[in-house]
Amino acid sequence: MADTSRRTETVAEIARLLDEHRGEETVALDIREMSSWTDYFIISTVRSSAHLGGLLKALYGYLDAHAIEPLGSNRRSARDGWVLVDCGDFAVHLMDREVREFYSLERLYFRGEVIAHSSKSS
């Protein structure tokens, strides 16, 4: 994705998609100024392994429909409470509540501009 505004729009669309599929406290951050390996983070909390599976299905459906090819395979497994889908320009983090609170990516990247945010939680 060459165009920054299109990338930002795609990131916001993915955040909305996760939110629509009941991802909790979904946030999309522009971290270009802080990261050398990606431009955006999308972070969402999952409630269970079944919920994680549903979010991954919706995410991969979106990526496929928009000809976005993830790099490699998911990093980590659902058993670890965190799945990272690296799409080059952006990375999607699907985390259970405990892992999200422990790693607190939003606090690490606090200078990142919030592109999309949902405060939905269970």
C-alpha positions as CSV (number, residue, x, y, z in Angstrom):
1,M,0.0,0.0,0.0
2,A,1.8,3.1,-1.2
3,D,-0.7,5.9,-0.3
4,T,-0.6,6.9,3.4
5,S,-4.2,8.1,3.4
6,R,-5.4,4.8,1.9
7,R,-3.3,2.8,4.5
8,T,-4.8,4.8,7.3
9,E,-8.3,4.2,5.9
10,T,-7.6,0.4,5.6
11,V,-6.4,0.4,9.2
12,A,-9.5,2.2,10.4
13,E,-11.7,-0.2,8.4
14,I,-10.0,-3.3,10.0
15,A,-10.5,-1.7,13.5
16,R,-14.2,-1.2,12.7
17,L,-14.5,-4.8,11.4
18,L,-13.0,-6.2,14.7
19,D,-15.3,-3.9,16.7
20,E,-18.3,-5.2,14.7
21,H,-17.3,-8.7,15.5
22,R,-17.3,-7.9,19.2
23,G,-13.6,-7.3,19.6
24,E,-13.3,-5.4,22.9
25,E,-11.5,-2.0,23.4
26,T,-10.3,-2.0,19.8
27,V,-7.8,0.7,19.0
28,A,-5.8,1.6,15.9
29,L,-2.6,3.6,16.4
30,D,-0.3,5.4,14.0
31,I,3.1,4.5,15.3
32,R,5.3,5.6,12.3
33,E,7.3,8.0,14.5
34,M,8.1,5.2,17.0
35,S,8.6,2.0,15.0
36,S,11.0,0.9,12.4
37,W,9.2,-2.3,11.4
38,T,5.6,-1.2,10.9
39,D,3.5,2.0,10.6
40,Y,0.3,1.1,12.5
41,F,-0.9,-1.2,15.3
42,I,-4.5,-2.5,15.6
43,I,-5.1,-4.0,19.0
44,S,-8.3,-5.8,20.1
45,T,-9.2,-7.9,23.1
46,V,-10.7,-11.4,22.7
47,R,-13.0,-13.2,25.2
48,S,-12.2,-16.8,24.3
49,S,-10.4,-19.0,21.8
50,A,-13.7,-19.4,19.9
51,H,-14.0,-15.6,19.8
52,L,-10.4,-15.3,18.6
53,G,-11.1,-17.8,15.8
54,G,-14.1,-15.8,14.7
55,L,-12.1,-12.5,14.6
56,L,-9.3,-14.2,12.7
57,K,-11.8,-15.5,10.1
58,A,-13.3,-12.1,9.7
59,L,-9.8,-10.5,9.5
60,Y,-8.5,-13.0,6.9
61,G,-11.7,-12.6,4.9
62,Y,-11.1,-8.8,4.8
63,L,-7.4,-9.2,3.9
64,D,-8.2,-11.7,1.1
65,A,-11.0,-9.5,-0.3
66,H,-8.5,-6.5,-0.4
67,A,-5.5,-8.5,-1.7
68,I,-3.5,-7.9,1.4
69,E,-1.1,-10.8,2.0
70,P,0.1,-11.2,5.7
71,L,3.8,-11.8,6.1
72,G,4.6,-15.3,7.3
73,S,2.2,-17.1,9.6
74,N,0.6,-15.8,12.8
75,R,3.2,-15.2,15.5
76,R,2.4,-16.9,18.7
77,S,-0.6,-19.2,19.2
78,A,-4.0,-18.8,20.6
79,R,-2.8,-20.8,23.6
80,D,-0.4,-17.9,24.5
81,G,-3.3,-15.5,24.6
82,W,-1.9,-13.3,21.8
83,V,-2.0,-13.6,18.0
84,L,0.0,-11.2,15.8
85,V,-0.9,-10.9,12.2
86,D,1.9,-8.9,10.5
87,C,0.8,-7.2,7.3
88,G,3.9,-5.2,6.7
89,D,2.5,-1.6,6.9
90,F,0.3,-2.6,9.9
91,A,0.2,-5.3,12.5
92,V,-3.0,-6.7,14.1
93,H,-2.7,-7.8,17.8
94,L,-5.5,-10.0,19.1
95,M,-5.0,-10.5,22.8
96,D,-6.9,-11.9,25.7
97,R,-7.4,-9.5,28.6
98,E,-4.6,-10.7,30.8
99,V,-2.0,-10.6,28.1
100,R,-3.2,-7.2,26.9
101,E,-3.0,-5.7,30.4
102,F,0.5,-7.2,31.0
103,Y,2.1,-6.0,27.8
104,S,0.1,-2.7,27.6
105,L,1.1,-1.8,24.1
106,E,-1.0,1.4,24.2
107,R,1.2,2.6,27.0
108,L,4.4,1.6,25.3
109,Y,3.3,3.5,22.2
110,F,1.5,6.3,24.0
111,R,2.7,8.9,21.5
112,G,1.0,7.2,18.6
113,E,-2.0,9.0,17.1
114,V,-5.3,7.2,17.7
115,I,-6.9,6.5,14.4
116,A,-9.9,4.5,15.6
117,H,-11.1,3.5,19.0
118,S,-13.9,1.6,20.6
119,S,-14.5,1.4,24.4
120,K,-16.8,-1.6,24.0
121,S,-16.1,-4.2,26.6
122,S,-17.9,-7.0,28.2
